[in-house]
Amino acid sequence: MTVLGVASADWQDGTGSFVQSAAMSRPDIVDRNGEILATDIKTASLYAEPRRIVDPDEATEKLASVFPDLDRDRLRRQLSTRSAFLYLKREVTPRQQQAIHQLGIPGIGFRVENKRFYPGGATAGHILGAVNVDNQGIAGIERYIDTSFLKDLQAAGFASERGLEPFRLSVDLRVQHAIRTELVDAMAKYHAKAAVGIVMNVRTGEVVGMSSVPDYDSNDRSEVLDKDRMNRATVGVFEMGSTFKGFTTALALDSGAATIHDTFDATSPLAIAGFRIHDFHGKHRWLSVPEVFIYSSNIGTGRMVLKAGTDLQHDYFERFGFLSELRTELPESGAPIVPKLPWSKISSVTMAFGHGISVSPLQTAAAGVSLINGGVYIPPTFLPRSEEEAMKVARRVLKPETSDYLRHLFRLNVLKGSGRNASVAGYRVGGKTGTAEKVVNGRYSNDKRRNAFLAGFPMDAPKYLVLVVIDEPEPEKPGIGATAGLNAAPMVSGIIRRIAPMLGVEPLLVDPEEEPAMALAFAR
C-alpha cells in the first residue's frame, strides 16, 4: 500500500519538527494451548525528509524505478516542499529496502516498525480480526484488545514489547482448522454460497472454534471490508428453520403446556389466519411429542405453541436470548429481527418452527447449549473460562428434567429421525435439522434454502455443542434432495469425527441393538 503524506502515528513537537513514532507493539494472541495466532514482526517503512532533498526530480525518478506504482507528479510536488517528514511507503520488502539503499538518495530513509503477522492466515480470520497499517486493531479480537486495555497501556507508556503478556483465547487452533476445512470442503461438495461452523463447551460457554466462509486472511487487510467475507456467525441473522423446534418443544415441556406423553393432531394441515401449515413429509395422523420432534412436524409444533400461548413463547424466547443482540468480545454482531408485539397467532406458529424470526448462528448455538447442559444459559465467550467462573454469569432457563428430555429427543433424532447422517460411531451424537426456505423478492423460494444442524455430544453426558449452517446448497447428486439431513448433518459428523479425539472425548462402546430399543421405548 502506498502512502504519501505525514504519518498518522507522528506528531509535532514545540519547535515545529516532526517526532517519529513507530507503530505500537501488540501482545501475541495465542490459542488455549499456547499456539501463536498473531504476533508482531519487524518491517521497514520508507520515509522522506523533503527539507534535505537536494534534487526532487532526480529523487522522484530514482524512487519510481523501485516503486513504479508511486504517483510521480504528486511525489515530485511533495519532495519539493520544506516539510520535515512524510511516509512514502509502509511495509516494504527487504529486497526493496536494499535497492533504495543502493540508490543513496539524501533525505530518504527507513524506519523499523511493528507489523502484525498471522501464521495461520485465514484459519481464524473472523475471530482474530485485523489491524491497520499503524498496528491498531480494526476488527475482531484485535479491536477488543485495543478497546479493553491496550490503548490505556499505550497512553500510560506501559505497552513495551517486553511488557506485554500473551493474550490467550478459548479457541483451540486444531479444532478451528478442522471446522474450517470441513466447511470449505462442504461448500465445494454442495456448490454452496457460504457456510458457518461453531463448537462450544456446554459447561463453560467457551467458543472452542468458529468459522464463517468465505472468510479473509488477516494478513491481507484489504479483504476485511469485503461484504461477501463478513462474519456470518455473529453478524449474519437468519431464519434458522426447524432447529427452533427444539426450543419450542423445550418451552412447552418446561412450562407444563405439554408432557412428553402428549399427542398432537397432524392428520391434516393446520389452518390459521387464512394460512395452511403443512408438513414436509406428513404422517397424516396424531403424533406423540417425540414423533413431532423426529419427524419435524410443523403442524404438531404449531399446535404445541398454540397450546402454550404467545406470552409464554415470548418469555422463553427472551430467556434463550433471541430477542436482543448478543454481545461478546467480538465487536461484530447483528441484531435479531423479530415481529413487533403483540405477536399474532400466525407469527407465533411460524416462529415455533424457525420462520419469521432471524437470529445469528452464535445466538442459536448459545441458546442450544442450555437445551443439553441441564438447562443453564451461559453467555458465550472467546476467552478462557472455568466451570466455576461460568456458573457466576449463568442463568437457569429450563428445569434440569426438561434438558434431560431434550437430550433424549436429540439422540432419538439421530437414531431414527432426520439426523441419521450426523451419526459418529462411539460418540452418541444428538441433534436437530433445520431447513429454511430463503426469502427472494419478498416471497419464500422453493429452490433456495439455508440449512442447519444443531448437535451435541456425547448425549449421555454432553460436553460440546456443534452448529453448522450451509447457505444455498445444491444436491450432492442429481435426483436427490438438498435438505439439512443430506448436507448439514454430514458436516456435523465430519467435524465431530475429527475434533472428538483432539478434545479428549473418548468413544464409548455402544450396543447397536440396545440403545435404539431404549430410544424407541422412550418414544412410546
KAQUIPE-V676155 format. One record per backbone hydrogen bond with DSSP energy under -1.0 kcal/mol. NH is the residue of the N-H (numbers start at 1). CO is the residue of the C=O. Records with the same first field share a line. If there is no record, write none. Layout:
BEGIN
NH=CO  CO
END
This chain:
BEGIN
5=87
10=7
11=19
13=17
16=13
19=11
29=38
30=167
31=35
32=171
34=31
37=29
38=29
39=117
41=115
43=113
45=111
46=89
47=109
48=86
49=107
51=83
52=49
53=50
59=55
60=56
61=57
62=58
63=59
64=60
65=61
66=63
67=63
70=67
72=70
75=71
76=72
77=73
78=74
79=75
81=78
86=48
87=5
88=46
89=46
92=44
97=93
98=94
99=95
100=96
101=97
102=98
108=105
109=47
111=45
113=43
115=41
117=39
121=118
123=120
125=122
128=124
129=125
132=136
135=132
138=130
139=130
141=127
142=128
143=139
144=140
145=141
146=142
147=143
148=144
149=145
150=145
151=146
153=149
154=150
155=151
156=152
158=153
160=158
167=28
169=30
170=382
172=208
176=172
177=173
178=174
179=175
180=176
181=177
182=178
183=179
184=180
185=181
186=182
187=183
188=184
189=185
190=186
192=187
193=471
195=213
196=469
197=211
198=467
199=209
200=465
201=206
202=463
205=201
207=381
208=199
209=199
211=197
213=195
220=217
223=220
226=223
229=226
230=227
232=230
235=231
238=359
241=354
243=240
244=241
245=242
246=243
248=244
249=245
250=246
251=247
252=248
253=249
254=250
255=251
258=252
262=259
264=287
270=277
272=275
275=272
277=270
287=264
289=262
292=288
293=289
294=290
295=291
297=292
301=297
302=298
303=299
304=300
305=301
306=302
307=303
308=304
309=305
313=309
314=310
315=311
316=312
317=313
318=314
319=315
320=316
321=318
322=317
334=234
337=358
348=344
349=345
350=346
351=347
352=348
354=351
355=350
358=337
359=238
362=233
364=360
365=361
366=362
367=363
368=364
369=365
373=369
377=395
381=205
390=386
391=387
393=390
395=377
397=375
398=375
403=399
404=400
405=401
406=402
407=403
408=404
409=405
410=406
411=407
412=408
413=409
414=410
415=411
416=412
417=413
419=413
420=417
422=419
423=420
427=424
430=456
431=410
432=454
434=452
436=450
438=448
440=443
443=440
445=438
450=436
451=470
452=434
453=468
454=432
455=466
456=430
457=464
459=428
461=458
463=457
464=457
465=200
466=455
467=198
468=453
469=196
470=451
471=194
472=449
474=190
480=477
486=483
489=484
491=487
492=488
493=489
494=490
495=491
496=492
497=493
498=494
499=495
500=496
503=499
504=501
505=500
508=426
515=511
517=513
518=514
519=515
520=516
521=517
522=518
523=519
524=520
END
